[in-house]
Amino acid sequence: MPTGDVSLPPAAAAGTVGMARDAGVVWPGVAPSVGAESGPDGGVVWPGAAPSVGAESGPGAAAAALARYRRAALGVFQPSLVLASGEGALVRDVAGREYLDLLGGIAVNVLGHAHPAWVDAVARQAGRLAHVSNFYATEPQIELAARLLTITGADGGGRVFLANSGTEANEAALKAVLRLGGSRHRILALEGAFHGRTLGALSLTAKESYRKPYDPFTGPVEFLPHGDLAALTAAFAEGGLAALVLEVIQGEAGVRPLPPGYLAAARRLTEQHGALLWIDEVQTGIGRTGYWMAYQDPAFAGEPAGSGRAGDSPAGCGPAGDSPAGDSAAACANAGVLPDIVTLAKGLGGGFPIGAMVAMNQRAAGLLQVGDHGTTFGGNPLASAAALATLDIIERGHLTAHARELGARWRAELAKVDGVRAVRGAGLLVGIVLEEPNAPAVVRRAQAAGFLLNAPTPDVLRLAPPLILSQDQADRFTAALGGLLKVDPLQVEGNR
Ligand SMILES: Cc1ncc(COP(=O)(O)O)c(C=O)c1O
C-alpha cells in the first residue's frame, strides 16, 4: 500500500504517544475495534491477545507462570521468577510480590524501571520513527554517536558503530582488530575474561565450559594470567601483537578489578608495540563505576603508587566524592588511560537493547570500511533515542557522582558484615566475597527475603543495582545481609 494512503491527523504527525487510540486513526491491517473495550480496572483489553502471564495473581501465579515459561522457552536459562512490573529500584512478580532489584538486569537498568523521562522519550520516538535500515541515517543515531565520542574521550578521528548488544559490539571490534593483518596475528585477553557468547566474542571469553563445545576457535587469542604485569610484558616481547582486550573490572569472574597500574602499563606497552588497546566497558561503562567509563577512574587509570611516574590522579578528575563536576560529559572523559577501542552495551540503553563499538581515533576508525560490517537493527532510531534519554538522565541527575559516593559508603558498610571476607568493585558494581563458598544459597535466601542479586562465582555475590538506588535501599540490604549469610552448613555443602 502506498504510504500516501494513510493520512495522519496532526497529533500523529507530531508523534504524540497513544495517538492511534485517542485520535481514532484506523491503521491499515489493524482491526477497527482495537482499544475499544475496557478491562475491569479500566485498562484496555486488546482483542486477540492471550491472557497475560500476569493475569493470575496470588501464590499459585508464580509457579504457574514459571511452568508456562519452561514449556515455551528454550532451556538455556533457569529463571527463578516471572516479573511483571517495576518502578525505580523495585520490581514486582506476577504474584504481586515486591523485590528490591540489586542486580539491575545485570548492570543494565541504570535508571531503574519505568523512569518517566525514559518512558516518554522511547514512546515519543516509537510514535515518530522506530526503524529505517542503515540505507538511511536518523537524527537520534547521529546525536548518539556524537555523544559517545564525547563521553569516551575519543579524539577527532574517532567514529562509532552501533550494534544491539555487548557481544555484537565485541564482534565488530574483533573484526576491526583482525583487519590490522600483516604480521599482527596475536590477540591477548585475560584469564577470567567474559566478552560474550557469539563465536567471535566467545573466542575472547576465557571460561572453559562456555568455550569447549565450540573449540577450536580460529581466532588468534591467547589468555594471560589476570593482573600479572610480568606475563603481559613477556607476551609483548614476543612480538606480532594486534591487540590487547581488557575489562577494567571482570564482572563475570566475581567483580575482579585490575590491579592499580596495570591499565597504564597496558597502554604503554600497546603504544610501544603498535598494538591496539581495546577496553570492554560493556558491564562497567555508562556510569556504573562512578565515571562514564571505568578507565576514567583515577584508581584504575593511574600509575602504581611509588612508581615515580607522573599522573597518579588525572587532572580534573579526582577520587571518589571530590568531583561533582565529573558528571558533565566532558569532565574526566580525557583523563587517565585512553584506549583505541571501547565497547559498550548494557547500561547504554537503560533497558533497551543497544551496543556500541567506539573506535577512539583515526587508526582504529579506519580499519572497517564500507561493506566490511553491518547490522539490520543496530543504531535504529528507537534504540538510539532510548540511549540518548539514558545519557541525558544520568547527566542531569548527577548519577555518576551518586554511584561513586553511595557505592563507596555502601562497600565500606558491607565489608563490616559478619561472614563477609572482602568487598570489591567500584561505584555501584559491587562484589561481596564471602567467607564460605555458599553464594548461590545466599542468592536464593535473598530472593525469598525480597532482594534480587546474583552469584557470578561460588563465593561472590554481585550487586549492580540501578544508579538511582537510594541510601535507604542500600541500608536495607546491608541490615539484612548478616542474617542471609547464616546458612546452615549442610546447605554450604550442597552448593560446592
Ligand atoms: C564485559 C562484558 N562483555 C560482553 C558481554 C556480552 O554482552 P551481551 O550479553 O549484551 O551480549 C557482557 C555480558 O555480560 C559483559 O559483561
The ligand as a Tripos MOL2 file, in Angstrom:
@<TRIPOS>MOLECULE
LIG
   16    16     1     0     0
SMALL
NO_CHARGES

@<TRIPOS>ATOM
      1 C1         32.2490   -7.4040   29.8980 C.3       1 LIG1
      2 C2         31.1750   -7.9760   29.0310 C.ar      1 LIG1
      3 N1         31.3480   -8.0280   27.7040 N.ar      1 LIG1
      4 C3         30.4000   -8.5230   26.8900 C.ar      1 LIG1
      5 C4         29.2260   -9.0240   27.3920 C.ar      1 LIG1
      6 C5         28.1890   -9.5720   26.4620 C.3       1 LIG1
      7 O1         27.1370   -8.6810   26.3710 O.3       1 LIG1
      8 P1         25.7000   -9.1550   25.8700 P.3       1 LIG1
      9 O2         25.1930  -10.1290   26.8720 O.co2     1 LIG1
     10 O3         24.9240   -7.8840   25.7790 O.co2     1 LIG1
     11 O4         25.8850   -9.7710   24.5390 O.co2     1 LIG1
     12 C6         28.9970   -8.9960   28.7690 C.ar      1 LIG1
     13 C7         27.7570   -9.5420   29.3320 C.2       1 LIG1
     14 O5         27.6480   -9.8480   30.4880 O.2       1 LIG1
     15 C8         29.9950   -8.4620   29.6090 C.ar      1 LIG1
     16 O6         29.8340   -8.4200   30.9410 O.3       1 LIG1
@<TRIPOS>BOND
     1     1     2 1
     2     2     3 ar
     3     2    15 ar
     4     3     4 ar
     5     4     5 ar
     6     5     6 1
     7     5    12 ar
     8     6     7 1
     9     7     8 1
    10     8     9 2
    11     8    10 1
    12     8    11 1
    13    12    13 1
    14    12    15 ar
    15    13    14 2
    16    15    16 1
@<TRIPOS>SUBSTRUCTURE
     1 LIG1         1 GROUP 0 **** ****
